[in-house]
Amino acid sequence: MEEIFGRGGLISRAHPDYEYRPGQVEMAEAVLRAFESRRHLVVEAGTGTGKTLAYLVPAIAAATARGGRVVISTGTKNLQEQLMGKDIPFLQRVLPKKFSAAYMKGRNNYACLQRIKRAESSPILDGLDDVDHFDQVKQWARDSQTGDRAELVELPENLSFWRHVDARSETCLGQKCPEYDPCFITRMRQRATDADIIIVNHHLFFADLALRGGEYGQVIPDYSAVIFDEAHQIEDVAAEYFGAQVSSYQVEDILRDLQTLPINDADANRELTKSAARVSRFAEHLWLGFQQNGRGDEGSRAPILPGTFARKSARGEIEPTPLGQAYLALDGALARMDATLDALREQPPEVDNLLRRVRELRFQLEFIVAGDDKRFVYWLERRGRGTFLRASPIDVSTLLQDKLFDRVETCVLTSATLASAGKFTFVRERLGLTEKTDELLAPGAYDYARNTVLYLPPRMPDPRKPEWADAAADEIVNLLEVSRGRAFVLSTSLSGMRALYERVAPRVDFPCFVQGDASKTYLLEKFRQTPHAVLFATSSFWQGVDVRGEQLSCVVIDKLPFAVPTDPVVAARLRFIEDAGGSSFYEYSVPQAIISLKQGLGRLIRSATDRGVLSVLDPRLRTQGYGRQFLASLPPCRVTSDLEEVARVFEPDEVAAR
């Protein structure tokens, strides 16, 4: 590793801006040891460590030496594309031993040649606003080598018809499809099968892990090792794919695809038309029933409580509630559709596919409605016009241990934020990491003590009191005057973000942007290009956002980012810990909030020359005993409650020195 990363090493000779980083060498050596000893490794790599190359180089060495394929799973598609477009090509030029790499995304990122062909003569595109772009997509699909929608850079980001032509698994005909050989998914899998390194994202990885050994097989080729970048996201993503889900979109897709089935049996067609009408009507009753029960407001997540679908009557008998009756009616209509499809002889592959989807829908819906598995939490979510019913495992540690850590030789988990107060206890327990897991706190390359000040206001009311918002706004105005804008103001909730924006924006002369007024990509670019800008944002800007230089010189966090205790998944996790005799606050709430806070504050220092001010407006950092754990977990910077000391951060170096 020294020969590659050291002063005068391979990388320094090939990269004119390369800087020697001891933490990078230390991490690379630890990753290589994990591969050689077939152990797991958890690494917190501070900002500026250069963790991407620190895990890529030993992964390539292991894959080419042993012939075992290595999967690298990223938290976002952006990082996935950075690896494939920048880091992998660089190492292919620099490293003496040749290796191959491929990337895989979720199937809905790819066009389906068969569905595009069918859409040309189908009514499904009628009435859609952007249908004029369909011909461009059709022409692109003929010429594209990958079928990845990321190539459609000149078209709108959200094409309304894309879900009718993408390669999602539930509509795939597999080897029975006439377009199987030229299919973009077939080609993607072949490239991955031939590769030493496969780049995926967490959603695809855990979707594949949940399918392995089941009826539908696997998506990712077999591998001997996996590296998780942004590993702090793993618990939530894994819980999503090891559970059950039914959505109003699933029902709509089944009914739409039913209309285009190539069936010549007139009697069957009439029966399917009747079944479709019943399914549509009863599904609407079910979704409407949730809204009328006060569950399912736009953007909400609410628990599905015992007694939602059936209750004990005065006579002691179990009777369905109105929602239960709606479910029984829907299931009955789906059962008739199932029977009609199953009775068809010499079924075309489209019928087989639809029959499988109807049965999967009934199975998942029954699992959620029954709600009798105490290991799961049952909940409802509304997004846009869609309604989602979900069942999520409360604790994924046993699942991950059984399906991943006990079966794969080496798993490396890394992120800039994995430790709480210098320990990995939280992530080890939440993910079920075994005893064969080593640990490393790799130091970052940036001098926080010299370049950063943490400002904690001297007097702030409790954040749960009504006067807190006005006091916070006063502090933000003062900080922005000192930093001359150039700031992120990050809130733990949309309502809190909006309240601060409305109080602060009229009082400062700096351009102020607020999340929700435009796309995330547009707002970031606007912030980068606008001198002295201020961006008010919430959770989606706490991680994966990179603004270098003076343009971002101040990051303000409004409150300690404790998970919302009323969220059904969070509430279930807290109860699970308490029922086992633990302290949910200290074992879950505090370490989870510490990791989130470190993510938010990590937006400030993104290069060796960056400097600026971090500020947390929550007085509990000082007034509560657990505040010491937060402070011990933050970068080793100066802490002050004096705005004059904050102002000195922005003075020229020679003035500050005097």
Buried (B, 14 or more C-beta within 10 A) or exposed (E): BEEBBBEEBBBBEEEEEBEBBEBBBBBBBBBBBBBBEEBBBBBBBBBBBBBBBBBBBBBBBBBBEBEBBBBBBBBBBBBBBBBBEEBBEBBEEBBEEEBBBBBBBBBBBBBBBBBBBBBEEBEBBEEBEBBEBBEEBBEBBEEBEBBBBEBBEEBEEEBBBBBBBBBBBBBBBBEEBEBBEEBBBBBBBEBBEEBBBBBBBBBBBBBBBBBBEEEBEEBBBEBBBBBBBBBBBBBEBBBBBBBBBBBBBBBBBBBBBBEBBEBEEEEBBEBBEBBBEBBBEBBBBBBBBBBEBEBBEEEEBBBBEEEBBBEEEEEEEEEBBEBBBBBBBBBBBBBBBBEBBEEBEEBBBBBBBBBBBBBBBBEBBEBBBEBEEEEBBBBBBBEEEEBBBBBBBBBBBEBBBEBBBEEBBBBBBBBBBBBBBEBBEBBBBBBBBBEBBBBBBBBBBBBBEEBBBBBBBEEBBEBEEEEBBEBBBBBBBBBBBBBBBBBBBBBBBBEBBBBBBEBBBEEBEBBBBBBBEEEBEEBBEBBEEBEBBBBBBBBEBBBBBEBEEBBBBBBBBBBBBBBEEEBBBBBBBBEBBBEEEBEBBEBBBBBBBBBBBBBBBBBBBBEEEBBBBBBBBBBBBBEBEBBEBBBEBBBEBBBBEEBEBBBEBBEEEEEEEE
